[in-house]
Amino acid sequence: MDDIEIPQYFLCPISLQIMKDPVTTVTGITYDRESIEQWLVTASPSENAVCPVTKQPLARTADLTPNHMLRRLIQAWCTSNAVDRIPTPKSPLHRSILLKLIRELRKSDQRDSFLHVNALKKLDELAGETKNHQLMAEAGVPKAVALFVLRCVKEGRFLGLEEALRVLQRTWAPTSEIKRLLEDNLDFVKSMWWVLSSDLENAVKTQAAIVLKRVLEVASLGLKERLEFDFFTQMVKLLRANTISQQGVRAVLHVLIQTCPSGRNRTKIVEAGAVLELIEMELCNPEKKTTELIFCLLALFVFLR
């Protein structure tokens, strides 16, 4: 392809690569969608971005109009020059699709279990693309999924729980809506404890540990001080069992670090056998990130006495 002369107007002004999904901004310049969306995302929240070519103001939420004619020209040129043909781009995700899936998820009748799982699988697929995360958070997906998880635990149901935790993990954003729901919600923390204490697959427990870590990051001090001894014994059991992934282990260590500043919690953590377990973990030469968390937690036991 180095010997083929590519028409300049096929190249994105940002990436300088052939455009896969050309879109035109209000300034009249065409860019590859992925490049211009990334450009807008990285703009300062306090001010508008500017068009990379014209330097005119360009709102972060600016409309991007698909340039179908240019895309067809690029595809035809690729075919005639034996260059891999660019795929037809997927339609951008619309808020209405997410709201429909949320409505399906909110149906409380257990006879709608198939509908719940189907909605969660679609949300999971959408959450697999990073570019969808912001819109999913703004549409209220994390809150809807968190409420679904609470309902599952309350009713003792496992169906859809794995997908729900994965969606919540992927789309998590500490929005004001999420903080209002979870910052003092002991029931949700207990629901994660229930998952971690269950016989579910270790992959599900890893997801639950990561979600628990993120919940405690926004939780109030009052909630953390209401955690019971059984909560900490289960955290130590997870470390001792060494059955969850390293990512899950680090999440559990973060949970202990976040709850440690409370004197009563430190006592509970020590009585649960955490100190000996942390030392034994370190003797097994864990990953560097895990080692750093182990020493951080041990230091808290020493300096916060």
WOTATA-V919634 format. One record per backbone hydrogen bond with DSSP energy under -1.0 kcal/mol. NH is the residue of the N-H (numbers start at 1). CO is the residue of the C=O. E is the energy in kcal/mol with one decimal. If there is no record, write none. Layout:
nh->NH co->CO e->E
nh->NH co->CO e->E
This chain:
nh->4 co->1 e->-1.3
nh->10 co->7 e->-2.0
nh->11 co->8 e->-1.7
nh->12 co->17 e->-2.7
nh->16 co->12 e->-2.5
nh->19 co->10 e->-2.5
nh->23 co->31 e->-3.1
nh->24 co->65 e->-3.1
nh->25 co->29 e->-2.4
nh->28 co->25 e->-1.9
nh->31 co->23 e->-2.8
nh->33 co->21 e->-2.1
nh->36 co->32 e->-2.2
nh->37 co->33 e->-2.6
nh->38 co->34 e->-1.9
nh->39 co->35 e->-2.0
nh->40 co->36 e->-2.3
nh->41 co->37 e->-2.2
nh->42 co->38 e->-1.9
nh->47 co->44 e->-1.6
nh->49 co->58 e->-1.3
nh->51 co->56 e->-3.2
nh->55 co->51 e->-2.5
nh->58 co->49 e->-3.2
nh->62 co->59 e->-2.0
nh->65 co->24 e->-2.4
nh->67 co->22 e->-2.8
nh->68 co->66 e->-1.1
nh->71 co->67 e->-2.1
nh->72 co->68 e->-2.3
nh->73 co->69 e->-2.1
nh->74 co->70 e->-2.5
nh->75 co->71 e->-2.5
nh->76 co->72 e->-2.6
nh->77 co->73 e->-2.4
nh->78 co->74 e->-2.5
nh->79 co->75 e->-2.1
nh->80 co->76 e->-2.2
nh->81 co->77 e->-1.5
nh->82 co->79 e->-1.1
nh->83 co->78 e->-3.0
nh->98 co->94 e->-1.1
nh->99 co->95 e->-2.4
nh->100 co->96 e->-1.8
nh->101 co->97 e->-1.9
nh->102 co->98 e->-2.4
nh->103 co->99 e->-2.1
nh->104 co->100 e->-1.8
nh->105 co->101 e->-1.8
nh->106 co->102 e->-1.6
nh->112 co->109 e->-2.3
nh->113 co->110 e->-1.6
nh->116 co->112 e->-2.4
nh->117 co->113 e->-2.5
nh->118 co->114 e->-2.4
nh->119 co->115 e->-2.3
nh->120 co->116 e->-2.6
nh->121 co->117 e->-2.5
nh->122 co->118 e->-1.8
nh->123 co->119 e->-2.3
nh->124 co->120 e->-2.8
nh->125 co->121 e->-2.1
nh->126 co->122 e->-2.2
nh->127 co->123 e->-2.6
nh->129 co->126 e->-1.6
nh->132 co->129 e->-2.2
nh->133 co->130 e->-1.6
nh->136 co->132 e->-2.3
nh->137 co->133 e->-2.3
nh->138 co->134 e->-2.5
nh->139 co->135 e->-2.0
nh->141 co->136 e->-2.5
nh->144 co->140 e->-2.1
nh->145 co->141 e->-2.6
nh->146 co->142 e->-2.5
nh->147 co->143 e->-2.3
nh->148 co->144 e->-1.6
nh->149 co->145 e->-2.4
nh->150 co->146 e->-2.1
nh->151 co->147 e->-2.0
nh->152 co->148 e->-2.5
nh->153 co->149 e->-2.4
nh->154 co->150 e->-2.4
nh->155 co->151 e->-2.0
nh->157 co->152 e->-2.9
nh->161 co->158 e->-2.3
nh->164 co->160 e->-2.3
nh->165 co->161 e->-2.5
nh->166 co->162 e->-1.9
nh->167 co->163 e->-2.5
nh->168 co->164 e->-2.6
nh->169 co->165 e->-2.4
nh->170 co->166 e->-2.2
nh->171 co->167 e->-2.5
nh->175 co->173 e->-2.9
nh->179 co->175 e->-2.5
nh->180 co->176 e->-2.3
nh->181 co->177 e->-1.6
nh->182 co->178 e->-2.5
nh->183 co->179 e->-2.6
nh->185 co->182 e->-1.4
nh->186 co->184 e->-1.1
nh->189 co->185 e->-1.4
nh->190 co->186 e->-2.6
nh->191 co->187 e->-1.8
nh->192 co->188 e->-1.8
nh->193 co->189 e->-2.1
nh->194 co->190 e->-2.4
nh->195 co->191 e->-1.9
nh->196 co->192 e->-2.5
nh->197 co->193 e->-1.5
nh->198 co->195 e->-1.1
nh->205 co->201 e->-1.7
nh->206 co->202 e->-2.3
nh->207 co->203 e->-1.8
nh->208 co->204 e->-2.3
nh->209 co->205 e->-2.5
nh->210 co->206 e->-2.0
nh->211 co->207 e->-2.4
nh->212 co->208 e->-2.6
nh->213 co->209 e->-2.2
nh->214 co->210 e->-1.9
nh->215 co->211 e->-2.3
nh->216 co->212 e->-2.5
nh->217 co->213 e->-1.0
nh->218 co->215 e->-1.2
nh->220 co->183 e->-3.5
nh->224 co->220 e->-1.8
nh->225 co->221 e->-2.1
nh->226 co->223 e->-1.3
nh->227 co->224 e->-1.1
nh->232 co->228 e->-1.0
nh->233 co->229 e->-2.1
nh->234 co->230 e->-1.9
nh->235 co->231 e->-1.5
nh->236 co->232 e->-2.2
nh->237 co->233 e->-2.2
nh->238 co->234 e->-2.0
nh->239 co->235 e->-1.6
nh->240 co->236 e->-2.5
nh->241 co->237 e->-2.8
nh->242 co->238 e->-1.4
nh->249 co->245 e->-2.4
nh->250 co->246 e->-2.5
nh->251 co->247 e->-1.7
nh->252 co->248 e->-2.2
nh->253 co->249 e->-2.3
nh->254 co->250 e->-2.2
nh->255 co->251 e->-2.1
nh->256 co->252 e->-2.1
nh->257 co->253 e->-2.2
nh->258 co->254 e->-2.7
nh->259 co->255 e->-1.5
nh->260 co->256 e->-1.2
nh->266 co->262 e->-2.3
nh->267 co->263 e->-1.9
nh->268 co->264 e->-2.0
nh->269 co->265 e->-2.9
nh->270 co->266 e->-2.4
nh->271 co->267 e->-2.6
nh->272 co->268 e->-1.5
nh->273 co->270 e->-1.8
nh->274 co->269 e->-1.8
nh->277 co->273 e->-1.6
nh->278 co->274 e->-2.8
nh->279 co->275 e->-2.1
nh->280 co->276 e->-2.3
nh->281 co->277 e->-2.3
nh->282 co->278 e->-2.2
nh->283 co->279 e->-1.8
nh->285 co->282 e->-1.6
nh->291 co->287 e->-2.5
nh->292 co->288 e->-2.3
nh->293 co->289 e->-1.6
nh->294 co->290 e->-2.3
nh->295 co->291 e->-2.4
nh->296 co->292 e->-1.9
nh->297 co->293 e->-2.4
nh->298 co->294 e->-2.4
nh->299 co->295 e->-2.2
nh->300 co->296 e->-1.6
nh->301 co->297 e->-1.6
nh->302 co->298 e->-1.3
nh->303 co->299 e->-3.0
nh->304 co->300 e->-1.8
